[in-house]
């Protein structure tokens, strides 16, 4: 089965993919920046960074990183830390896949 040059209009999980290869569809669905298209890979990476940052800040807040509501409102350190954690995770995953 050829997965790189097949284009089709498909409905997968409510999403319509038009003119994408199966490989690109899988990469988009799985969030893997390995489509071979730099622009599409950058979009996937940005999306992953946003998701991971959100998960990191949830963990920081759940772990009592911000001990009080006033600390949370006055200090954006938690958001900066969340983005840094997401960046570090993406970098480690990229090195692991190399």
N, CA and C atoms as an extended XYZ file, in Angstrom:
294
Properties=species:S:1:pos:R:3:atomname:S:1:resname:S:1:resid:I:1 pbc="F F F"
N         0.842       -1.171        0.000 N   UNK     1
C         0.000        0.000        0.000 CA  UNK     1
C         0.893        1.242        0.000 C   UNK     1
N         0.652        2.119       -0.928 N   UNK     2
C         1.422        3.350       -1.026 CA  UNK     2
C         0.788        4.402       -0.133 C   UNK     2
N         1.555        4.891        0.847 N   UNK     3
C         0.993        5.856        1.800 CA  UNK     3
C         1.479        7.273        1.567 C   UNK     3
N         2.334        7.492        0.573 N   UNK     4
C         2.905        8.829        0.421 CA  UNK     4
C         2.319        9.632       -0.719 C   UNK     4
N         1.742        9.000       -1.736 N   UNK     5
C         1.269        9.788       -2.863 CA  UNK     5
C        -0.241        9.673       -3.096 C   UNK     5
N        -0.957        9.113       -2.166 N   UNK     6
C        -2.393        8.987       -2.310 CA  UNK     6
C        -3.070       10.223       -1.746 C   UNK     6
N        -3.830       10.906       -2.567 N   UNK     7
C        -4.591       12.047       -2.082 CA  UNK     7
C        -6.061       11.707       -2.170 C   UNK     7
N        -6.816       12.183       -1.222 N   UNK     8
C        -8.241       11.868       -1.184 CA  UNK     8
C        -8.936       12.852       -0.284 C   UNK     8
N       -10.231       12.900       -0.448 N   UNK     9
C       -11.044       13.651        0.495 CA  UNK     9
C       -11.619       12.612        1.445 C   UNK     9
N       -11.294       12.736        2.704 N   UNK    10
C       -11.733       11.769        3.702 CA  UNK    10
C       -12.345       12.500        4.877 C   UNK    10
N       -13.241       11.851        5.526 N   UNK    11
C       -13.766       12.369        6.777 CA  UNK    11
C       -13.295       11.417        7.861 C   UNK    11
N       -12.450       11.929        8.749 N   UNK    12
C       -11.890       11.126        9.820 CA  UNK    12
C       -12.162       11.838       11.130 C   UNK    12
N       -12.968       11.259       11.982 N   UNK    13
C       -13.262       11.880       13.266 CA  UNK    13
C       -13.880       13.261       13.114 C   UNK    13
N       -14.641       13.460       12.056 N   UNK    14
C       -15.291       14.745       11.854 CA  UNK    14
C       -14.423       15.768       11.153 C   UNK    14
N       -13.191       15.427       10.820 N   UNK    15
C       -12.286       16.346       10.146 CA  UNK    15
C       -12.194       15.967        8.673 C   UNK    15
N       -12.277       16.952        7.802 N   UNK    16
C       -12.177       16.689        6.371 CA  UNK    16
C       -10.758       17.005        5.919 C   UNK    16
N       -10.098       16.022        5.354 N   UNK    17
C        -8.764       16.195        4.802 CA  UNK    17
C        -8.906       16.197        3.281 C   UNK    17
N        -8.453       17.248        2.637 N   UNK    18
C        -8.547       17.342        1.191 CA  UNK    18
C        -7.153       17.537        0.610 C   UNK    18
N        -6.766       16.662       -0.288 N   UNK    19
C        -5.508       16.818       -0.991 CA  UNK    19
C        -4.279       16.512       -0.169 C   UNK    19
N        -4.415       15.854        0.949 N   UNK    20
C        -3.273       15.477        1.767 CA  UNK    20
C        -2.942       14.015        1.519 C   UNK    20
N        -1.668       13.699        1.629 N   UNK    21
C        -1.289       12.297        1.526 CA  UNK    21
C        -1.714       11.577        2.802 C   UNK    21
N        -1.739       10.291        2.742 N   UNK    22
C        -2.071        9.523        3.951 CA  UNK    22
C        -1.051        9.788        5.048 C   UNK    22
N         0.201        9.899        4.644 N   UNK    23
C         1.270       10.178        5.611 CA  UNK    23
C         1.020       11.513        6.308 C   UNK    23
N         0.663       12.542        5.544 N   UNK    24
C         0.361       13.849        6.129 CA  UNK    24
C        -0.850       13.774        7.048 C   UNK    24
N        -1.858       13.032        6.637 N   UNK    25
C        -3.058       12.863        7.467 CA  UNK    25
C        -2.706       12.226        8.804 C   UNK    25
N        -1.896       11.179        8.764 N   UNK    26
C        -1.502       10.487        9.996 CA  UNK    26
C        -0.686       11.428       10.882 C   UNK    26
N         0.254       12.156       10.283 N   UNK    27
C         1.076       13.097       11.057 CA  UNK    27
C         0.204       14.149       11.730 C   UNK    27
N        -0.776       14.695       11.009 N   UNK    28
C        -1.681       15.689       11.586 CA  UNK    28
C        -2.509       15.093       12.716 C   UNK    28
N        -3.048       13.922       12.484 N   UNK    29
C        -3.894       13.279       13.485 CA  UNK    29
C        -3.109       12.925       14.741 C   UNK    29
N        -1.893       12.430       14.568 N   UNK    30
C        -1.073       11.988       15.695 CA  UNK    30
C        -0.240       13.115       16.311 C   UNK    30
N        -0.140       14.249       15.619 N   UNK    31
C         0.667       15.356       16.128 CA  UNK    31
C         2.160       15.118       15.975 C   UNK    31
N         2.541       14.442       14.892 N   UNK    32
C         3.953       14.130       14.637 CA  UNK    32
C         4.446       15.020       13.501 C   UNK    32
N         5.432       15.856       13.789 N   UNK    33
C         5.950       16.797       12.795 CA  UNK    33
C         6.970       16.116       11.892 C   UNK    33
N         6.474       15.221       11.034 N   UNK    34
C         7.351       14.466       10.144 CA  UNK    34
C         6.703       14.317        8.772 C   UNK    34
N         6.054       15.383        8.292 N   UNK    35
C         5.347       15.310        7.018 CA  UNK    35
C         6.264       15.507        5.821 C   UNK    35
N         7.419       16.150        6.058 N   UNK    36
C         8.289       16.496        4.945 CA  UNK    36
C         8.007       17.886        4.405 C   UNK    36
N         6.954       18.509        4.885 N   UNK    37
C         6.592       19.879        4.501 CA  UNK    37
C         6.943       20.795        5.671 C   UNK    37
N         7.965       21.640        5.528 N   UNK    38
C         8.414       22.475        6.647 CA  UNK    38
C         7.303       23.350        7.252 C   UNK    38
N         6.444       23.883        6.410 N   UNK    39
C         5.366       24.741        6.919 CA  UNK    39
C         4.366       23.931        7.751 C   UNK    39
N         3.982       22.776        7.263 N   UNK    40
C         3.045       21.912        7.987 CA  UNK    40
C         3.682       21.388        9.273 C   UNK    40
N         4.957       21.022        9.211 N   UNK    41
C         5.661       20.550       10.409 CA  UNK    41
C         5.752       21.647       11.468 C   UNK    41
N         5.953       22.891       11.044 N   UNK    42
C         6.014       24.012       11.990 CA  UNK    42
C         4.665       24.213       12.680 C   UNK    42
N         3.578       24.047       11.940 N   UNK    43
C         2.238       24.176       12.526 CA  UNK    43
C         2.006       23.074       13.555 C   UNK    43
N         2.396       21.850       13.219 N   UNK    44
C         2.233       20.724       14.146 CA  UNK    44
C         3.064       20.959       15.402 C   UNK    44
N         4.299       21.425       15.252 N   UNK    45
C         5.170       21.689       16.395 CA  UNK    45
C         4.584       22.779       17.281 C   UNK    45
N         4.066       23.830       16.672 N   UNK    46
C         3.452       24.922       17.444 CA  UNK    46
C         2.244       24.407       18.223 C   UNK    46
N         1.446       23.581       17.594 N   UNK    47
C         0.280       23.001       18.259 CA  UNK    47
C         0.705       22.126       19.436 C   UNK    47
N         1.742       21.315       19.226 N   UNK    48
C         2.246       20.462       20.310 CA  UNK    48
C         2.759       21.297       21.473 C   UNK    48
N         3.473       22.389       21.158 N   UNK    49
C         4.005       23.258       22.204 CA  UNK    49
C         2.863       23.865       23.028 C   UNK    49
N         1.795       24.283       22.351 N   UNK    50
C         0.655       24.858       23.062 CA  UNK    50
C        -0.013       23.816       23.963 C   UNK    50
N        -0.189       22.607       23.451 N   UNK    51
C        -0.807       21.543       24.254 CA  UNK    51
C         0.062       21.190       25.462 C   UNK    51
N         1.366       21.027       25.220 N   UNK    52
C         2.261       20.653       26.312 CA  UNK    52
C         2.381       21.770       27.351 C   UNK    52
N         2.375       23.019       26.909 N   UNK    53
C         2.416       24.141       27.850 CA  UNK    53
C         1.174       24.132       28.733 C   UNK    53
N         0.028       23.871       28.133 N   UNK    54
C        -1.212       23.794       28.907 CA  UNK    54
C        -1.170       22.678       29.934 C   UNK    54
N        -0.663       21.524       29.529 N   UNK    55
C        -0.550       20.406       30.472 CA  UNK    55
C         0.453       20.709       31.580 C   UNK    55
N         1.550       21.376       31.219 N   UNK    56
C         2.563       21.713       32.221 CA  UNK    56
C         2.005       22.688       33.248 C   UNK    56
N         1.265       23.680       32.801 N   UNK    57
C         0.725       24.644       33.767 CA  UNK    57
C        -0.339       23.989       34.642 C   UNK    57
N        -1.099       23.053       34.085 N   UNK    58
C        -2.055       22.305       34.918 CA  UNK    58
C        -1.308       21.556       36.012 C   UNK    58
N        -0.204       20.927       35.647 N   UNK    59
C         0.584       20.196       36.632 CA  UNK    59
C         1.181       21.112       37.686 C   UNK    59
N         1.666       22.262       37.258 N   UNK    60
C         2.235       23.220       38.211 CA  UNK    60
C         1.173       23.701       39.191 C   UNK    60
N        -0.003       24.000       38.666 N   UNK    61
C        -1.077       24.483       39.536 CA  UNK    61
C        -1.594       23.373       40.449 C   UNK    61
N        -1.716       22.170       39.912 N   UNK    62
C        -2.194       21.043       40.723 CA  UNK    62
C        -1.170       20.671       41.791 C   UNK    62
N         0.101       20.892       41.501 N   UNK    63
C         1.161       20.570       42.440 CA  UNK    63
C         1.426       21.682       43.432 C   UNK    63
N         0.509       22.611       43.520 N   UNK    64
C         0.604       23.718       44.483 CA  UNK    64
C         1.815       24.607       44.207 C   UNK    64
N         2.206       24.724       42.929 N   UNK    65
C         3.314       25.618       42.572 CA  UNK    65
C         2.958       27.054       42.939 C   UNK    65
N         1.730       27.435       42.649 N   UNK    66
C         1.241       28.765       43.022 CA  UNK    66
C         0.453       28.583       44.313 C   UNK    66
N         1.070       28.917       45.401 N   UNK    67
C         0.500       28.602       46.704 CA  UNK    67
C        -0.748       29.407       47.050 C   UNK    67
N        -0.888       30.531       46.433 N   UNK    68
C        -2.075       31.328       46.727 CA  UNK    68
C        -2.577       31.982       45.459 C   UNK    68
N        -3.818       32.370       45.482 N   UNK    69
C        -4.425       33.026       44.328 CA  UNK    69
C        -3.720       34.341       44.020 C   UNK    69
N        -3.314       35.069       45.055 N   UNK    70
C        -2.632       36.342       44.827 CA  UNK    70
C        -1.282       36.125       44.147 C   UNK    70
N        -0.583       35.050       44.525 N   UNK    71
C         0.692       34.733       43.874 CA  UNK    71
C         0.461       34.458       42.392 C   UNK    71
N        -0.602       33.710       42.104 N   UNK    72
C        -0.926       33.371       40.721 CA  UNK    72
C        -1.227       34.625       39.910 C   UNK    72
N        -1.967       35.552       40.471 N   UNK    73
C        -2.347       36.770       39.753 CA  UNK    73
C        -1.173       37.723       39.573 C   UNK    73
N        -0.258       37.764       40.516 N   UNK    74
C         0.826       38.737       40.474 CA  UNK    74
C         2.075       38.224       39.764 C   UNK    74
N         2.151       36.967       39.500 N   UNK    75
C         3.401       36.408       39.009 CA  UNK    75
C         3.127       35.506       37.809 C   UNK    75
N         3.722       35.846       36.686 N   UNK    76
C         3.552       35.002       35.509 CA  UNK    76
C         4.654       33.957       35.400 C   UNK    76
N         5.366       33.729       36.497 N   UNK    77
C         6.449       32.754       36.522 CA  UNK    77
C         5.953       31.355       36.162 C   UNK    77
N         4.748       31.017       36.564 N   UNK    78
C         4.208       29.683       36.268 CA  UNK    78
C         4.028       29.498       34.766 C   UNK    78
N         3.549       30.530       34.081 N   UNK    79
C         3.360       30.401       32.638 CA  UNK    79
C         4.700       30.294       31.914 C   UNK    79
N         5.671       31.081       32.349 N   UNK    80
C         7.006       31.007       31.756 CA  UNK    80
C         7.606       29.627       31.986 C   UNK    80
N         7.461       29.118       33.194 N   UNK    81
C         7.984       27.786       33.524 CA  UNK    81
C         7.289       26.715       32.676 C   UNK    81
N         5.984       26.855       32.471 N   UNK    82
C         5.244       25.879       31.666 CA  UNK    82
C         5.748       25.858       30.226 C   UNK    82
N         5.964       27.019       29.646 N   UNK    83
C         6.474       27.092       28.273 CA  UNK    83
C         7.885       26.511       28.201 C   UNK    83
N         8.718       26.823       29.185 N   UNK    84
C        10.075       26.274       29.210 CA  UNK    84
C        10.064       24.750       29.326 C   UNK    84
N         9.148       24.212       30.141 N   UNK    85
C         9.027       22.756       30.263 CA  UNK    85
C         8.588       22.136       28.939 C   UNK    85
N         7.638       22.767       28.261 N   UNK    86
C         7.175       22.263       26.961 CA  UNK    86
C         8.313       22.285       25.947 C   UNK    86
N         9.079       23.381       25.911 N   UNK    87
C        10.212       23.480       24.991 CA  UNK    87
C        11.244       22.392       25.265 C   UNK    87
N        11.533       22.169       26.544 N   UNK    88
C        12.518       21.147       26.923 CA  UNK    88
C        12.050       19.755       26.515 C   UNK    88
N        10.759       19.485       26.710 N   UNK    89
C        10.227       18.175       26.334 CA  UNK    89
C        10.294       17.968       24.821 C   UNK    89
N         9.892       18.976       24.047 N   UNK    90
C         9.949       18.860       22.592 CA  UNK    90
C        11.382       18.671       22.101 C   UNK    90
N        12.324       19.375       22.709 N   UNK    91
C        13.737       19.249       22.331 CA  UNK    91
C        14.244       17.836       22.636 C   UNK    91
N        13.890       17.314       23.791 N   UNK    92
C        14.312       15.962       24.167 CA  UNK    92
C        13.704       14.918       23.233 C   UNK    92
N        12.446       15.093       22.875 N   UNK    93
C        11.798       14.153       21.959 CA  UNK    93
C        12.435       14.219       20.577 C   UNK    93
N        12.787       15.428       20.131 N   UNK    94
C        13.429       15.587       18.832 CA  UNK    94
C        14.786       14.898       18.818 C   UNK    94
N        15.563       15.033       19.900 N   UNK    95
C        16.878       14.387       19.978 CA  UNK    95
C        16.736       12.870       20.050 C   UNK    95
N        15.686       12.412       20.726 N   UNK    96
C        15.454       10.977       20.854 CA  UNK    96
C        15.096       10.360       19.505 C   UNK    96
N        14.409       11.129       18.644 N   UNK    97
C        14.000       10.627       17.347 CA  UNK    97
C        15.074       10.761       16.277 C   UNK    97
N        16.158       11.445       16.599 N   UNK    98
C        17.225       11.671       15.607 CA  UNK    98
C        18.078       10.454       15.423 C   UNK    98
